[in-house]
Amino acid sequence: MDKKYDKGGQRVTSCCGCYSTYCDEVLCCKSCYAEVEFGEGDGSEFRAAVDPDLYYKNLFAAEEVEAGVDFREDGEF
């Protein structure tokens, strides 16, 4: 199967294009619960051109804006 990625470049599951989670000790697709390989949707694999640190920094910033968190000019809440 070809590898699938979300729009930000993080790898998602090959079966459904979703993220994964652990069901007991097995990594499973969050949509169909099929067993998946390490790297599929668990946040550990990205397209070659994507910097994981920048990906998560941007994701955190977007969540803070969506939640309505206000930042002062000095970067504090």
Secondary structure, DSSP 8 states (H G I E B T S, - for coil): ---EE-TTSBEE-TTTS--EEEETTEEEETTT--B--TTSSSSS-B-TT--HHHHHHHHHHHHHHHHT----TTS--
